[in-house]
Amino acid sequence: MATIREVAKAAGVSPATVSRVLNYDQTLSVNEATRQKIFKTAEAMHYHKSRKTRKSKQKRLAICLWCDQDQEIKDLYYYSIRTSAQAEAKKQGLESQVIYPADPLPDPAALSGIIMIGYQQYSPDRLNEVKKSGLPLVFVDTDTLKLGYCSVVADFGQAMQEALEVFWGQGRERIALLDGDLDSNFDKNNLVDFRFRDYKKSLAARGQYDPDLVYVGNFTPQSGYEAIKEALKSGSFPKALIAANDAMAIGALKAFKEAGIKVPEDVSLISFNDTTAAEFANPALTSVHVETQQMGRASVKVMKDLLDDDEAGTYKVTFPTKLVYRESCPKA
């Protein structure tokens, strides 16, 4: 009896595509010719669904990050996901190896699967390398379901909408965004960060999107400080600011303090991720809490499912978010 991987090879598509077609996944974007080819190939090869589990010969995971160790410590969001994934891997009897950008990817033969924290932040070469490995892949912090890969994400779309509605409820119509991009040749109207896309979509729907209110750093405190310091030179800063992460928000606080701008009296500030730094900033940051530890653990559980069940489909796990009110934007 043929396996999904054998059917995929014969049909010239990925195993994930075969699995989703044979499980009648309506969210999969695939043309009818390809769909029929998969069904005919599976029938010709006498493929039948089976719930038998398989055990991977290898029990070692690679956990990849797009940032180096220095930046990981400055933005504890990724640190929390990574360490939680490692702890869960150990609990599940799996070894794990952390791979930073400067590290070469281990020989695929020595691994059973790869967990990627992030997606768009990686170079095309790194993404191609992991995709060509042929190993099960799980992406954390980016929805890769339509690309044919399992993912673990937080509901950032709802979080951005909630942050905007808080400011609208305060009568603040001009709302700025402090976002990040790792490419120095970024397009400010089309940043890759998903928080920007949700921000732009919501404001554009109200006829309020203004690219001049988007300030860009690279997710570090220093870049947040420099972006806001430059923005303040205009002399007309909005009374509401959303920061893509706590690290840049802390840099923004420093720039505001130097300029004699009070938070939240002059500018209300909401950030994302609710790391430890948010609670101990001065003033303490109102921030979107993300279940980073649960996301890290879930990524390993999803991977374990892929390793143990040859018929496991492609799916997404989404965790809710919560706005934690503190001094930078008190609850009305």
C-alpha positions in Angstrom: 0.0 0.0 0.0 1.4 3.4 -1.0 2.1 6.2 1.5 1.2 9.9 1.2 4.9 10.7 0.4 4.9 8.1 -2.4 1.7 9.5 -3.9 3.1 13.0 -3.6 6.3 12.0 -5.5 4.4 10.3 -8.2 2.0 13.3 -8.6 4.7 15.8 -8.5 3.3 17.8 -5.5 4.2 18.1 -1.8 3.0 15.5 0.8 1.1 18.3 2.6 -0.9 19.1 -0.6 -1.7 15.4 -1.0 -2.9 15.1 2.6 -5.1 18.2 2.3 -6.6 17.2 -1.0 -7.4 13.6 0.2 -8.9 15.1 3.4 -11.1 17.4 1.3 -9.6 20.6 2.8 -11.7 23.4 1.3 -9.2 26.1 2.4 -6.5 24.7 0.1 -6.0 26.7 -3.1 -5.2 24.2 -5.8 -6.5 23.9 -9.4 -9.0 21.2 -10.3 -6.5 19.5 -12.7 -4.0 19.0 -9.8 -6.8 17.8 -7.5 -7.9 15.2 -10.0 -4.4 14.1 -10.6 -3.8 13.5 -6.9 -7.0 11.4 -6.6 -6.2 9.3 -9.7 -2.6 8.8 -8.6 -3.7 7.7 -5.1 -6.3 5.3 -6.6 -3.7 3.8 -9.1 -1.2 3.3 -6.3 -3.9 1.7 -4.1 -3.5 4.3 -1.4 -5.9 3.9 1.6 -6.1 6.0 4.7 -4.5 4.4 7.7 -4.4 5.6 11.3 -1.3 3.6 12.0 1.4 5.6 13.7 5.0 5.7 12.7 8.0 6.4 14.9 10.7 8.6 13.6 14.1 6.9 13.7 15.6 10.3 14.7 14.5 12.1 17.8 16.2 15.4 17.3 14.6 18.8 16.4 16.2 21.9 15.1 14.6 25.1 16.5 15.5 28.0 14.2 15.4 31.7 15.0 15.8 34.6 12.6 17.5 36.8 15.3 20.9 36.3 16.9 21.4 35.7 20.7 21.9 39.4 21.5 18.6 40.5 19.8 16.8 37.5 21.3 17.6 38.7 24.8 16.6 42.3 24.0 13.2 41.1 22.8 12.1 38.4 25.2 9.2 37.4 23.0 11.2 35.1 20.9 13.3 33.9 23.9 10.1 32.8 25.6 8.9 30.9 22.6 12.2 29.2 22.1 12.9 28.2 25.7 9.3 26.8 26.0 9.7 24.8 22.9 13.0 23.3 24.2 11.4 22.5 27.5 8.5 20.7 25.8 10.8 18.8 23.5 12.7 17.5 26.5 9.3 16.5 28.1 8.4 14.7 24.9 11.7 12.7 24.8 13.1 14.7 21.9 16.5 16.4 21.8 16.6 19.9 20.4 19.3 22.1 18.9 18.9 25.9 18.6 20.0 27.3 15.2 20.7 31.0 14.9 21.2 32.9 11.6 25.0 32.4 11.5 24.7 28.7 12.3 24.6 26.2 9.4 21.5 24.0 9.3 22.4 20.4 10.5 22.4 17.5 8.1 18.7 16.6 7.5 19.6 13.0 8.1 20.5 13.9 11.7 17.1 15.5 12.3 13.5 14.4 12.6 11.9 17.9 12.1 12.4 21.6 12.1 10.6 24.3 14.1 10.9 27.8 12.6 10.2 30.7 14.8 9.1 33.4 12.3 9.0 33.2 8.5 9.3 36.5 6.6 12.4 37.5 8.7 14.5 34.7 7.2 16.6 35.0 4.1 15.2 33.3 1.0 18.3 31.0 1.1 17.5 29.8 4.6 13.8 29.2 3.8 14.7 27.3 0.7 17.2 25.2 2.6 14.7 24.1 5.2 11.9 23.5 2.6 14.3 21.3 0.5 15.3 19.3 3.6 12.1 17.2 3.1 11.6 17.2 6.9 8.3 18.0 8.7 8.2 21.8 9.3 6.2 23.8 11.9 6.3 27.6 11.8 5.6 29.7 14.9 4.4 33.3 14.8 3.4 33.3 11.1 0.4 31.7 9.5 1.8 29.3 6.8 -1.3 27.2 6.4 -1.9 28.3 2.8 1.8 27.5 2.1 1.2 23.9 3.1 2.9 24.0 6.5 1.5 23.7 10.0 1.7 26.8 12.1 1.2 28.1 15.6 0.1 31.8 15.9 -1.4 34.4 18.1 -4.6 36.3 17.1 -2.7 39.6 16.4 -5.5 40.8 14.0 -8.0 41.0 16.8 -5.3 42.5 19.1 -4.6 45.4 16.7 -8.3 46.1 16.2 -8.7 46.2 20.0 -5.8 48.6 20.4 -7.2 50.9 17.7 -10.7 50.8 19.3 -9.2 51.9 22.6 -7.8 55.0 21.1 -10.9 55.7 19.0 -12.9 55.4 22.2 -10.6 58.1 23.7 -11.4 60.4 20.8 -7.9 60.0 19.3 -8.3 59.8 15.5 -4.6 60.3 14.5 -2.9 57.1 15.5 0.7 56.4 14.7 2.5 53.1 14.4 6.0 52.3 15.4 6.8 49.1 13.4 9.9 47.2 12.4 11.5 45.9 9.2 14.8 44.0 8.9 15.4 45.2 5.4 17.0 48.6 5.1 15.3 48.9 1.7 11.8 48.6 3.1 8.7 50.1 1.5 6.9 52.0 4.3 3.5 51.5 2.6 4.0 47.7 2.4 5.9 46.5 5.4 6.0 42.8 5.8 5.0 42.8 9.5 1.5 41.5 9.9 0.8 44.2 12.6 1.3 46.8 9.9 -1.1 45.1 7.5 -3.8 45.0 10.1 -3.2 48.6 11.1 -3.3 49.8 7.6 -6.4 47.8 6.7 -8.4 49.1 9.7 -7.4 52.7 9.3 -7.9 52.7 5.5 -11.4 51.4 6.0 -12.1 54.6 8.0 -10.3 56.8 5.6 -7.6 57.6 8.2 -4.5 55.8 7.0 -1.6 58.2 6.7 1.9 56.7 5.8 3.5 59.7 7.4 2.3 58.3 10.8 4.2 55.1 10.3 7.7 55.1 11.8 10.1 52.2 11.2 12.9 50.6 13.3 14.2 47.1 13.4 12.5 45.8 16.6 15.2 47.0 19.0 15.0 49.6 21.8 17.7 51.8 20.0 15.8 51.7 16.7 12.6 52.7 18.4 14.3 55.6 20.2 15.9 56.8 16.9 12.6 56.5 14.9 10.6 58.5 17.4 13.3 61.1 18.0 13.3 61.7 14.2 9.5 61.8 14.1 9.4 64.4 16.9 11.3 66.9 14.7 8.1 67.5 12.8 6.7 69.3 15.8 3.2 67.7 15.4 3.2 64.2 16.9 -0.1 62.3 17.2 -1.6 61.7 20.7 -1.7 57.9 20.2 1.0 55.5 19.3 1.0 51.7 18.8 4.4 50.0 19.0 5.0 46.6 17.4 6.9 45.3 20.4 7.8 46.3 23.9 11.5 46.7 23.0 10.8 49.5 20.5 8.2 51.0 22.9 10.9 51.4 25.6 13.0 53.2 23.1 10.1 55.5 22.3 9.6 56.3 26.0 13.2 57.5 26.2 12.7 59.8 23.2 9.5 61.2 24.6 11.2 61.8 28.0 14.1 63.7 26.4 11.6 65.8 24.5 9.6 66.6 27.6 6.5 64.7 26.3 4.5 63.0 29.0 3.0 59.5 28.7 0.1 59.1 28.8 -0.9 62.8 29.3 0.5 64.0 25.9 0.8 60.6 24.1 -0.9 57.3 24.9 1.1 54.3 24.1 0.1 50.6 23.5 2.7 48.0 22.7 2.7 44.3 21.7 4.0 41.1 23.4 3.7 42.0 27.2 7.2 40.8 28.0 8.7 41.4 31.5 10.1 44.7 30.2 6.6 46.1 29.7 5.7 45.8 33.4 8.9 47.4 34.6 9.2 50.2 32.1 8.7 53.8 33.3 5.8 54.3 32.9 4.7 50.7 32.7 3.5 49.8 29.3 -0.1 48.9 28.4 0.7 45.9 26.1 -1.0 43.0 24.2 -0.3 39.8 26.1 0.7 36.9 23.9 0.8 33.3 25.2 4.4 32.8 24.1 5.0 29.8 26.4 1.9 28.1 25.2 3.0 28.8 21.6 6.4 27.3 22.2 4.9 24.2 23.7 2.3 23.8 21.0 4.9 23.9 18.3 6.5 20.8 19.7 3.2 19.0 20.1 2.3 19.8 16.5 5.6 18.5 15.4 5.2 15.3 17.5 1.8 14.8 15.8 3.5 15.0 12.4 6.2 12.6 13.4 4.0 10.0 15.0 1.1 10.0 12.5 1.8 9.6 8.8 -1.7 10.8 8.1 -1.6 14.0 10.2 -2.9 16.8 8.0 -1.8 20.4 7.8 -3.4 22.7 10.4 -3.0 25.9 12.4 -3.2 26.5 16.1 -4.3 30.0 17.2 -4.0 31.4 20.7 -6.0 34.4 21.8 -4.4 37.6 23.0 -5.3 40.0 25.8 -4.7 43.7 26.3 -3.1 44.3 29.7 -3.7 47.9 30.9 -1.0 49.8 32.7 0.2 53.4 33.0 1.1 54.2 29.4 -2.6 53.9 28.4 -4.9 53.5 31.4 -8.2 51.8 31.0 -11.0 54.3 30.6 
